[in-house]
Amino acid sequence: MSYSASLDDTFRVAGSYVGRILKGEKPADLPVQQASKFEFVINLNTAKALGLTVPQALLATADEVIE
């Protein structure tokens, strides 16, 4: 299981920062941004390999389930 910042959102913000730097802004002047979107991913293959059973209620709340 993983609960972390969305990679798509992170790459979008990084692209925005690169664009601002290429337009002449100083990197030290750019604000630090915290992730605003998080994803909950469950890997069932790994869970089975470890002998774990993931409850159905937990699977229902996941943003992505890897089978």
mmCIF file of the N, C-alpha and C atoms, coordinates in Angstrom:
data_MODEL
# 
_entry.id   MODEL 
# 
loop_
_atom_site.group_PDB 
_atom_site.id 
_atom_site.type_symbol 
_atom_site.label_atom_id 
_atom_site.label_alt_id 
_atom_site.label_comp_id 
_atom_site.label_asym_id 
_atom_site.label_entity_id 
_atom_site.label_seq_id 
_atom_site.pdbx_PDB_ins_code 
_atom_site.Cartn_x 
_atom_site.Cartn_y 
_atom_site.Cartn_z 
_atom_site.occupancy 
_atom_site.B_iso_or_equiv 
_atom_site.pdbx_formal_charge 
_atom_site.auth_seq_id 
_atom_site.auth_comp_id 
_atom_site.auth_asym_id 
_atom_site.auth_atom_id 
_atom_site.pdbx_PDB_model_num 
ATOM 1   N N  . MET A 1 1  ? 0.834   -1.166  0.000   1.00 0.00 ? 1  MET A N  1 
ATOM 2   C CA . MET A 1 1  ? 0.000   0.000   0.000   1.00 0.00 ? 1  MET A CA 1 
ATOM 3   C C  . MET A 1 1  ? 0.878   1.227   0.000   1.00 0.00 ? 1  MET A C  1 
ATOM 4   N N  . SER A 1 2  ? 0.363   2.251   -0.654  1.00 0.00 ? 2  SER A N  1 
ATOM 5   C CA . SER A 1 2  ? 1.080   3.510   -0.716  1.00 0.00 ? 2  SER A CA 1 
ATOM 6   C C  . SER A 1 2  ? 0.076   4.657   -0.654  1.00 0.00 ? 2  SER A C  1 
ATOM 7   N N  . TYR A 1 3  ? 0.374   5.618   0.186   1.00 0.00 ? 3  TYR A N  1 
ATOM 8   C CA . TYR A 1 3  ? -0.431  6.839   0.261   1.00 0.00 ? 3  TYR A CA 1 
ATOM 9   C C  . TYR A 1 3  ? 0.550   7.983   0.087   1.00 0.00 ? 3  TYR A C  1 
ATOM 10  N N  . SER A 1 4  ? 0.524   8.579   -1.097  1.00 0.00 ? 4  SER A N  1 
ATOM 11  C CA . SER A 1 4  ? 1.511   9.619   -1.391  1.00 0.00 ? 4  SER A CA 1 
ATOM 12  C C  . SER A 1 4  ? 0.935   10.642  -2.351  1.00 0.00 ? 4  SER A C  1 
ATOM 13  N N  . ALA A 1 5  ? 1.722   11.675  -2.594  1.00 0.00 ? 5  ALA A N  1 
ATOM 14  C CA . ALA A 1 5  ? 1.317   12.725  -3.524  1.00 0.00 ? 5  ALA A CA 1 
ATOM 15  C C  . ALA A 1 5  ? 1.145   12.133  -4.918  1.00 0.00 ? 5  ALA A C  1 
ATOM 16  N N  . SER A 1 6  ? 0.178   12.648  -5.643  1.00 0.00 ? 6  SER A N  1 
ATOM 17  C CA . SER A 1 6  ? -0.071  12.205  -7.008  1.00 0.00 ? 6  SER A CA 1 
ATOM 18  C C  . SER A 1 6  ? 1.121   12.548  -7.885  1.00 0.00 ? 6  SER A C  1 
ATOM 19  N N  . LEU A 1 7  ? 1.672   11.556  -8.582  1.00 0.00 ? 7  LEU A N  1 
ATOM 20  C CA . LEU A 1 7  ? 2.805   11.811  -9.460  1.00 0.00 ? 7  LEU A CA 1 
ATOM 21  C C  . LEU A 1 7  ? 2.423   12.737  -10.609 1.00 0.00 ? 7  LEU A C  1 
ATOM 22  N N  . ASP A 1 8  ? 1.231   12.572  -11.150 1.00 0.00 ? 8  ASP A N  1 
ATOM 23  C CA . ASP A 1 8  ? 0.785   13.452  -12.235 1.00 0.00 ? 8  ASP A CA 1 
ATOM 24  C C  . ASP A 1 8  ? 0.758   14.902  -11.779 1.00 0.00 ? 8  ASP A C  1 
ATOM 25  N N  . ASP A 1 9  ? 0.234   15.136  -10.594 1.00 0.00 ? 9  ASP A N  1 
ATOM 26  C CA . ASP A 1 9  ? 0.171   16.487  -10.049 1.00 0.00 ? 9  ASP A CA 1 
ATOM 27  C C  . ASP A 1 9  ? 1.572   17.029  -9.767  1.00 0.00 ? 9  ASP A C  1 
ATOM 28  N N  . THR A 1 10 ? 2.442   16.174  -9.247  1.00 0.00 ? 10 THR A N  1 
ATOM 29  C CA . THR A 1 10 ? 3.820   16.582  -8.958  1.00 0.00 ? 10 THR A CA 1 
ATOM 30  C C  . THR A 1 10 ? 4.548   16.981  -10.231 1.00 0.00 ? 10 THR A C  1 
ATOM 31  N N  . PHE A 1 11 ? 4.390   16.201  -11.297 1.00 0.00 ? 11 PHE A N  1 
ATOM 32  C CA . PHE A 1 11 ? 5.047   16.526  -12.562 1.00 0.00 ? 11 PHE A CA 1 
ATOM 33  C C  . PHE A 1 11 ? 4.487   17.814  -13.157 1.00 0.00 ? 11 PHE A C  1 
ATOM 34  N N  . ARG A 1 12 ? 3.187   18.049  -12.995 1.00 0.00 ? 12 ARG A N  1 
ATOM 35  C CA . ARG A 1 12 ? 2.575   19.273  -13.511 1.00 0.00 ? 12 ARG A CA 1 
ATOM 36  C C  . ARG A 1 12 ? 3.166   20.491  -12.810 1.00 0.00 ? 12 ARG A C  1 
ATOM 37  N N  . VAL A 1 13 ? 3.299   20.417  -11.491 1.00 0.00 ? 13 VAL A N  1 
ATOM 38  C CA . VAL A 1 13 ? 3.868   21.530  -10.726 1.00 0.00 ? 13 VAL A CA 1 
ATOM 39  C C  . VAL A 1 13 ? 5.338   21.729  -11.104 1.00 0.00 ? 13 VAL A C  1 
ATOM 40  N N  . ALA A 1 14 ? 6.073   20.630  -11.259 1.00 0.00 ? 14 ALA A N  1 
ATOM 41  C CA . ALA A 1 14 ? 7.485   20.729  -11.643 1.00 0.00 ? 14 ALA A CA 1 
ATOM 42  C C  . ALA A 1 14 ? 7.620   21.399  -13.012 1.00 0.00 ? 14 ALA A C  1 
ATOM 43  N N  . GLY A 1 15 ? 6.746   21.052  -13.945 1.00 0.00 ? 15 GLY A N  1 
ATOM 44  C CA . GLY A 1 15 ? 6.768   21.688  -15.265 1.00 0.00 ? 15 GLY A CA 1 
ATOM 45  C C  . GLY A 1 15 ? 6.490   23.176  -15.181 1.00 0.00 ? 15 GLY A C  1 
ATOM 46  N N  . SER A 1 16 ? 5.590   23.543  -14.303 1.00 0.00 ? 16 SER A N  1 
ATOM 47  C CA . SER A 1 16 ? 5.276   24.961  -14.091 1.00 0.00 ? 16 SER A CA 1 
ATOM 48  C C  . SER A 1 16 ? 6.496   25.703  -13.551 1.00 0.00 ? 16 SER A C  1 
ATOM 49  N N  . TYR A 1 17 ? 7.200   25.074  -12.602 1.00 0.00 ? 17 TYR A N  1 
ATOM 50  C CA . TYR A 1 17 ? 8.408   25.680  -12.043 1.00 0.00 ? 17 TYR A CA 1 
ATOM 51  C C  . TYR A 1 17 ? 9.474   25.848  -13.125 1.00 0.00 ? 17 TYR A C  1 
ATOM 52  N N  . VAL A 1 18 ? 9.681   24.835  -13.944 1.00 0.00 ? 18 VAL A N  1 
ATOM 53  C CA . VAL A 1 18 ? 10.677  24.913  -15.014 1.00 0.00 ? 18 VAL A CA 1 
ATOM 54  C C  . VAL A 1 18 ? 10.327  26.043  -15.977 1.00 0.00 ? 18 VAL A C  1 
ATOM 55  N N  . GLY A 1 19 ? 9.059   26.161  -16.322 1.00 0.00 ? 19 GLY A N  1 
ATOM 56  C CA . GLY A 1 19 ? 8.629   27.235  -17.208 1.00 0.00 ? 19 GLY A CA 1 
ATOM 57  C C  . GLY A 1 19 ? 8.916   28.607  -16.616 1.00 0.00 ? 19 GLY A C  1 
ATOM 58  N N  . ARG A 1 20 ? 8.651   28.763  -15.345 1.00 0.00 ? 20 ARG A N  1 
ATOM 59  C CA . ARG A 1 20 ? 8.901   30.056  -14.680 1.00 0.00 ? 20 ARG A CA 1 
ATOM 60  C C  . ARG A 1 20 ? 10.396  30.368  -14.636 1.00 0.00 ? 20 ARG A C  1 
ATOM 61  N N  . ILE A 1 21 ? 11.223  29.351  -14.400 1.00 0.00 ? 21 ILE A N  1 
ATOM 62  C CA . ILE A 1 21 ? 12.678  29.558  -14.370 1.00 0.00 ? 21 ILE A CA 1 
ATOM 63  C C  . ILE A 1 21 ? 13.180  29.925  -15.768 1.00 0.00 ? 21 ILE A C  1 
ATOM 64  N N  . LEU A 1 22 ? 12.677  29.241  -16.784 1.00 0.00 ? 22 LEU A N  1 
ATOM 65  C CA . LEU A 1 22 ? 13.099  29.548  -18.153 1.00 0.00 ? 22 LEU A CA 1 
ATOM 66  C C  . LEU A 1 22 ? 12.658  30.943  -18.597 1.00 0.00 ? 22 LEU A C  1 
ATOM 67  N N  . LYS A 1 23 ? 11.612  31.467  -17.989 1.00 0.00 ? 23 LYS A N  1 
ATOM 68  C CA . LYS A 1 23 ? 11.158  32.822  -18.309 1.00 0.00 ? 23 LYS A CA 1 
ATOM 69  C C  . LYS A 1 23 ? 11.945  33.882  -17.538 1.00 0.00 ? 23 LYS A C  1 
ATOM 70  N N  . GLY A 1 24 ? 12.878  33.458  -16.668 1.00 0.00 ? 24 GLY A N  1 
ATOM 71  C CA . GLY A 1 24 ? 13.755  34.407  -16.007 1.00 0.00 ? 24 GLY A CA 1 
ATOM 72  C C  . GLY A 1 24 ? 13.602  34.566  -14.513 1.00 0.00 ? 24 GLY A C  1 
ATOM 73  N N  . GLU A 1 25 ? 12.652  33.883  -13.890 1.00 0.00 ? 25 GLU A N  1 
ATOM 74  C CA . GLU A 1 25 ? 12.508  34.005  -12.435 1.00 0.00 ? 25 GLU A CA 1 
ATOM 75  C C  . GLU A 1 25 ? 13.650  33.262  -11.739 1.00 0.00 ? 25 GLU A C  1 
ATOM 76  N N  . LYS A 1 26 ? 14.053  33.778  -10.611 1.00 0.00 ? 26 LYS A N  1 
ATOM 77  C CA . LYS A 1 26 ? 15.108  33.135  -9.835  1.00 0.00 ? 26 LYS A CA 1 
ATOM 78  C C  . LYS A 1 26 ? 14.505  31.970  -9.037  1.00 0.00 ? 26 LYS A C  1 
ATOM 79  N N  . PRO A 1 27 ? 15.137  30.809  -9.058  1.00 0.00 ? 27 PRO A N  1 
ATOM 80  C CA . PRO A 1 27 ? 14.621  29.665  -8.301  1.00 0.00 ? 27 PRO A CA 1 
ATOM 81  C C  . PRO A 1 27 ? 14.453  29.965  -6.812  1.00 0.00 ? 27 PRO A C  1 
ATOM 82  N N  . ALA A 1 28 ? 15.313  30.801  -6.254  1.00 0.00 ? 28 ALA A N  1 
ATOM 83  C CA . ALA A 1 28 ? 15.222  31.130  -4.817  1.00 0.00 ? 28 ALA A CA 1 
ATOM 84  C C  . ALA A 1 28 ? 13.985  31.956  -4.504  1.00 0.00 ? 28 ALA A C  1 
ATOM 85  N N  . ASP A 1 29 ? 13.423  32.612  -5.508  1.00 0.00 ? 29 ASP A N  1 
ATOM 86  C CA . ASP A 1 29 ? 12.241  33.448  -5.295  1.00 0.00 ? 29 ASP A CA 1 
ATOM 87  C C  . ASP A 1 29 ? 10.930  32.681  -5.453  1.00 0.00 ? 29 ASP A C  1 
ATOM 88  N N  . LEU A 1 30 ? 11.002  31.444  -5.935  1.00 0.00 ? 30 LEU A N  1 
ATOM 89  C CA . LEU A 1 30 ? 9.786   30.652  -6.142  1.00 0.00 ? 30 LEU A CA 1 
ATOM 90  C C  . LEU A 1 30 ? 9.311   30.072  -4.809  1.00 0.00 ? 30 LEU A C  1 
ATOM 91  N N  . PRO A 1 31 ? 8.013   30.072  -4.579  1.00 0.00 ? 31 PRO A N  1 
ATOM 92  C CA . PRO A 1 31 ? 7.495   29.538  -3.315  1.00 0.00 ? 31 PRO A CA 1 
ATOM 93  C C  . PRO A 1 31 ? 7.560   28.008  -3.277  1.00 0.00 ? 31 PRO A C  1 
ATOM 94  N N  . VAL A 1 32 ? 7.679   27.482  -2.084  1.00 0.00 ? 32 VAL A N  1 
ATOM 95  C CA . VAL A 1 32 ? 7.623   26.039  -1.892  1.00 0.00 ? 32 VAL A CA 1 
ATOM 96  C C  . VAL A 1 32 ? 6.149   25.659  -1.850  1.00 0.00 ? 32 VAL A C  1 
ATOM 97  N N  . GLN A 1 33 ? 5.789   24.638  -2.601  1.00 0.00 ? 33 GLN A N  1 
ATOM 98  C CA . GLN A 1 33 ? 4.388   24.216  -2.642  1.00 0.00 ? 33 GLN A CA 1 
ATOM 99  C C  . GLN A 1 33 ? 4.261   22.817  -2.063  1.00 0.00 ? 33 GLN A C  1 
ATOM 100 N N  . GLN A 1 34 ? 3.203   22.636  -1.291  1.00 0.00 ? 34 GLN A N  1 
ATOM 101 C CA . GLN A 1 34 ? 2.899   21.322  -0.750  1.00 0.00 ? 34 GLN A CA 1 
ATOM 102 C C  . GLN A 1 34 ? 1.904   20.640  -1.680  1.00 0.00 ? 34 GLN A C  1 
ATOM 103 N N  . ALA A 1 35 ? 2.010   19.348  -1.791  1.00 0.00 ? 35 ALA A N  1 
ATOM 104 C CA . ALA A 1 35 ? 1.089   18.592  -2.634  1.00 0.00 ? 35 ALA A CA 1 
ATOM 105 C C  . ALA A 1 35 ? -0.341  18.798  -2.163  1.00 0.00 ? 35 ALA A C  1 
ATOM 106 N N  . SER A 1 36 ? -1.245  18.899  -3.128  1.00 0.00 ? 36 SER A N  1 
ATOM 107 C CA . SER A 1 36 ? -2.651  19.103  -2.784  1.00 0.00 ? 36 SER A CA 1 
ATOM 108 C C  . SER A 1 36 ? -3.508  17.881  -3.108  1.00 0.00 ? 36 SER A C  1 
ATOM 109 N N  . LYS A 1 37 ? -2.956  16.961  -3.898  1.00 0.00 ? 37 LYS A N  1 
ATOM 110 C CA . LYS A 1 37 ? -3.702  15.756  -4.264  1.00 0.00 ? 37 LYS A CA 1 
ATOM 111 C C  . LYS A 1 37 ? -2.873  14.532  -3.873  1.00 0.00 ? 37 LYS A C  1 
ATOM 112 N N  . PHE A 1 38 ? -3.502  13.617  -3.158  1.00 0.00 ? 38 PHE A N  1 
ATOM 113 C CA . PHE A 1 38 ? -2.834  12.402  -2.723  1.00 0.00 ? 38 PHE A CA 1 
ATOM 114 C C  . PHE A 1 38 ? -3.569  11.186  -3.287  1.00 0.00 ? 38 PHE A C  1 
ATOM 115 N N  . GLU A 1 39 ? -2.826  10.103  -3.489  1.00 0.00 ? 39 GLU A N  1 
ATOM 116 C CA . GLU A 1 39 ? -3.401  8.871   -4.024  1.00 0.00 ? 39 GLU A CA 1 
ATOM 117 C C  . GLU A 1 39 ? -3.113  7.706   -3.070  1.00 0.00 ? 39 GLU A C  1 
ATOM 118 N N  . PHE A 1 40 ? -4.097  6.812   -2.979  1.00 0.00 ? 40 PHE A N  1 
ATOM 119 C CA . PHE A 1 40 ? -3.962  5.595   -2.176  1.00 0.00 ? 40 PHE A CA 1 
ATOM 120 C C  . PHE A 1 40 ? -3.957  4.422   -3.148  1.00 0.00 ? 40 PHE A C  1 
ATOM 121 N N  . VAL A 1 41 ? -2.825  3.716   -3.224  1.00 0.00 ? 41 VAL A N  1 
ATOM 122 C CA . VAL A 1 41 ? -2.650  2.616   -4.178  1.00 0.00 ? 41 VAL A CA 1 
ATOM 123 C C  . VAL A 1 41 ? -2.368  1.331   -3.408  1.00 0.00 ? 41 VAL A C  1 
ATOM 124 N N  . ILE A 1 42 ? -3.027  0.253   -3.823  1.00 0.00 ? 42 ILE A N  1 
ATOM 125 C CA . ILE A 1 42 ? -2.821  -1.062  -3.203  1.00 0.00 ? 42 ILE A CA 1 
ATOM 126 C C  . ILE A 1 42 ? -2.336  -2.028  -4.281  1.00 0.00 ? 42 ILE A C  1 
ATOM 127 N N  . ASN A 1 43 ? -1.241  -2.724  -3.995  1.00 0.00 ? 43 ASN A N  1 
ATOM 128 C CA . ASN A 1 43 ? -0.698  -3.718  -4.906  1.00 0.00 ? 43 ASN A CA 1 
ATOM 129 C C  . ASN A 1 43 ? -1.079  -5.102  -4.374  1.00 0.00 ? 43 ASN A C  1 
ATOM 130 N N  . LEU A 1 44 ? -2.061  -5.731  -5.021  1.00 0.00 ? 44 LEU A N  1 
ATOM 131 C CA . LEU A 1 44 ? -2.536  -7.042  -4.562  1.00 0.00 ? 44 LEU A CA 1 
ATOM 132 C C  . LEU A 1 44 ? -1.529  -8.153  -4.830  1.00 0.00 ? 44 LEU A C  1 
ATOM 133 N N  . ASN A 1 45 ? -0.717  -8.005  -5.896  1.00 0.00 ? 45 ASN A N  1 
ATOM 134 C CA . ASN A 1 45 ? 0.303   -9.021  -6.174  1.00 0.00 ? 45 ASN A CA 1 
ATOM 135 C C  . ASN A 1 45 ? 1.293   -9.111  -5.019  1.00 0.00 ? 45 ASN A C  1 
ATOM 136 N N  . THR A 1 46 ? 1.735   -7.990  -4.539  1.00 0.00 ? 46 THR A N  1 
ATOM 137 C CA . THR A 1 46 ? 2.678   -7.967  -3.423  1.00 0.00 ? 46 THR A CA 1 
ATOM 138 C C  . THR A 1 46 ? 2.014   -8.471  -2.143  1.00 0.00 ? 46 THR A C  1 
ATOM 139 N N  . ALA A 1 47 ? 0.783   -8.085  -1.921  1.00 0.00 ? 47 ALA A N  1 
ATOM 140 C CA . ALA A 1 47 ? 0.065   -8.545  -0.731  1.00 0.00 ? 47 ALA A CA 1 
ATOM 141 C C  . ALA A 1 47 ? -0.059  -10.066 -0.731  1.00 0.00 ? 47 ALA A C  1 
ATOM 142 N N  . LYS A 1 48 ? -0.385  -10.645 -1.888  1.00 0.00 ? 48 LYS A N  1 
ATOM 143 C CA . LYS A 1 48 ? -0.497  -12.103 -1.978  1.00 0.00 ? 48 LYS A CA 1 
ATOM 144 C C  . LYS A 1 48 ? 0.852   -12.773 -1.756  1.00 0.00 ? 48 LYS A C  1 
ATOM 145 N N  . ALA A 1 49 ? 1.926   -12.174 -2.320  1.00 0.00 ? 49 ALA A N  1 
ATOM 146 C CA . ALA A 1 49 ? 3.267   -12.743 -2.143  1.00 0.00 ? 49 ALA A CA 1 
ATOM 147 C C  . ALA A 1 49 ? 3.691   -12.726 -0.677  1.00 0.00 ? 49 ALA A C  1 
ATOM 148 N N  . LEU A 1 50 ? 3.217   -11.742 0.077   1.00 0.00 ? 50 LEU A N  1 
ATOM 149 C CA . LEU A 1 50 ? 3.535   -11.651 1.498   1.00 0.00 ? 50 LEU A CA 1 
ATOM 150 C C  . LEU A 1 50 ? 2.549   -12.421 2.370   1.00 0.00 ? 50 LEU A C  1 
ATOM 151 N N  . GLY A 1 51 ? 1.534   -13.003 1.743   1.00 0.00 ? 51 GLY A N  1 
ATOM 152 C CA . GLY A 1 51 ? 0.537   -13.772 2.491   1.00 0.00 ? 51 GLY A CA 1 
ATOM 153 C C  . GLY A 1 51 ? -0.461  -12.905 3.234   1.00 0.00 ? 51 GLY A C  1 
ATOM 154 N N  . LEU A 1 52 ? -0.689  -11.690 2.744   1.00 0.00 ? 52 LEU A N  1 
ATOM 155 C CA . LEU A 1 52 ? -1.622  -10.769 3.389   1.00 0.00 ? 52 LEU A CA 1 
ATOM 156 C C  . LEU A 1 52 ? -2.971  -10.768 2.684   1.00 0.00 ? 52 LEU A C  1 
ATOM 157 N N  . THR A 1 53 ? -4.016  -10.562 3.445   1.00 0.00 ? 53 THR A N  1 
ATOM 158 C CA . THR A 1 53 ? -5.354  -10.410 2.890   1.00 0.00 ? 53 THR A CA 1 
ATOM 159 C C  . THR A 1 53 ? -5.786  -8.966  3.095   1.00 0.00 ? 53 THR A C  1 
ATOM 160 N N  . VAL A 1 54 ? -6.184  -8.320  2.011   1.00 0.00 ? 54 VAL A N  1 
ATOM 161 C CA . VAL A 1 54 ? -6.606  -6.923  2.086   1.00 0.00 ? 54 VAL A CA 1 
ATOM 162 C C  . VAL A 1 54 ? -8.133  -6.896  2.172   1.00 0.00 ? 54 VAL A C  1 
ATOM 163 N N  . PRO A 1 55 ? -8.683  -6.278  3.201   1.00 0.00 ? 55 PRO A N  1 
ATOM 164 C CA . PRO A 1 55 ? -10.137 -6.227  3.354   1.00 0.00 ? 55 PRO A CA 1 
ATOM 165 C C  . PRO A 1 55 ? -10.813 -5.512  2.178   1.00 0.00 ? 55 PRO A C  1 
ATOM 166 N N  . GLN A 1 56 ? -11.985 -5.978  1.818   1.00 0.00 ? 56 GLN A N  1 
ATOM 167 C CA . GLN A 1 56 ? -12.744 -5.410  0.700   1.00 0.00 ? 56 GLN A CA 1 
ATOM 168 C C  . GLN A 1 56 ? -13.050 -3.925  0.925   1.00 0.00 ? 56 GLN A C  1 
ATOM 169 N N  . ALA A 1 57 ? -13.313 -3.535  2.157   1.00 0.00 ? 57 ALA A N  1 
ATOM 170 C CA . ALA A 1 57 ? -13.601 -2.128  2.454   1.00 0.00 ? 57 ALA A CA 1 
ATOM 171 C C  . ALA A 1 57 ? -12.400 -1.249  2.142   1.00 0.00 ? 57 ALA A C  1 
ATOM 172 N N  . LEU A 1 58 ? -11.206 -1.758  2.386   1.00 0.00 ? 58 LEU A N  1 
ATOM 173 C CA . LEU A 1 58 ? -9.991  -1.004  2.081   1.00 0.00 ? 58 LEU A CA 1 
ATOM 174 C C  . LEU A 1 58 ? -9.779  -0.909  0.578   1.00 0.00 ? 58 LEU A C  1 
ATOM 175 N N  . LEU A 1 59 ? -10.068 -1.982  -0.134  1.00 0.00 ? 59 LEU A N  1 
ATOM 176 C CA . LEU A 1 59 ? -9.956  -1.970  -1.591  1.00 0.00 ? 59 LEU A CA 1 
ATOM 177 C C  . LEU A 1 59 ? -10.920 -0.960  -2.211  1.00 0.00 ? 59 LEU A C  1 
ATOM 178 N N  . ALA A 1 60 ? -12.092 -0.817  -1.607  1.00 0.00 ? 60 ALA A N  1 
ATOM 179 C CA . ALA A 1 60 ? -13.095 0.104   -2.136  1.00 0.00 ? 60 ALA A CA 1 
ATOM 180 C C  . ALA A 1 60 ? -12.653 1.553   -1.993  1.00 0.00 ? 60 ALA A C  1 
ATOM 181 N N  . THR A 1 61 ? -11.817 1.858   -1.014  1.00 0.00 ? 61 THR A N  1 
ATOM 182 C CA . THR A 1 61 ? -11.389 3.243   -0.799  1.00 0.00 ? 61 THR A CA 1 
ATOM 183 C C  . THR A 1 61 ? -10.149 3.603   -1.609  1.00 0.00 ? 61 THR A C  1 
ATOM 184 N N  . ALA A 1 62 ? -9.474  2.617   -2.197  1.00 0.00 ? 62 ALA A N  1 
ATOM 185 C CA . ALA A 1 62 ? -8.231  2.872   -2.933  1.00 0.00 ? 62 ALA A CA 1 
ATOM 186 C C  . ALA A 1 62 ? -8.513  3.618   -4.233  1.00 0.00 ? 62 ALA A C  1 
ATOM 187 N N  . ASP A 1 63 ? -7.596  4.514   -4.597  1.00 0.00 ? 63 ASP A N  1 
ATOM 188 C CA . ASP A 1 63 ? -7.685  5.216   -5.882  1.00 0.00 ? 63 ASP A CA 1 
ATOM 189 C C  . ASP A 1 63 ? -7.279  4.282   -7.016  1.00 0.00 ? 63 ASP A C  1 
ATOM 190 N N  . GLU A 1 64 ? -6.350  3.361   -6.727  1.00 0.00 ? 64 GLU A N  1 
ATOM 191 C CA . GLU A 1 64 ? -5.890  2.415   -7.736  1.00 0.00 ? 64 GLU A CA 1 
ATOM 192 C C  . GLU A 1 64 ? -5.567  1.094   -7.069  1.00 0.00 ? 64 GLU A C  1 
ATOM 193 N N  . VAL A 1 65 ? -5.955  -0.012  -7.708  1.00 0.00 ? 65 VAL A N  1 
ATOM 194 C CA . VAL A 1 65 ? -5.645  -1.349  -7.219  1.00 0.00 ? 65 VAL A CA 1 
ATOM 195 C C  . VAL A 1 65 ? -4.862  -2.070  -8.312  1.00 0.00 ? 65 VAL A C  1 
ATOM 196 N N  . ILE A 1 66 ? -3.652  -2.481  -7.991  1.00 0.00 ? 66 ILE A N  1 
ATOM 197 C CA . ILE A 1 66 ? -2.813  -3.193  -8.944  1.00 0.00 ? 66 ILE A CA 1 
ATOM 198 C C  . ILE A 1 66 ? -3.017  -4.686  -8.703  1.00 0.00 ? 66 ILE A C  1 
ATOM 199 N N  . GLU A 1 67 ? -3.457  -5.390  -9.735  1.00 0.00 ? 67 GLU A N  1 
ATOM 200 C CA . GLU A 1 67 ? -3.742  -6.820  -9.585  1.00 0.00 ? 67 GLU A CA 1 
ATOM 201 C C  . GLU A 1 67 ? -2.691  -7.667  -10.255 1.00 0.00 ? 67 GLU A C  1 
# 
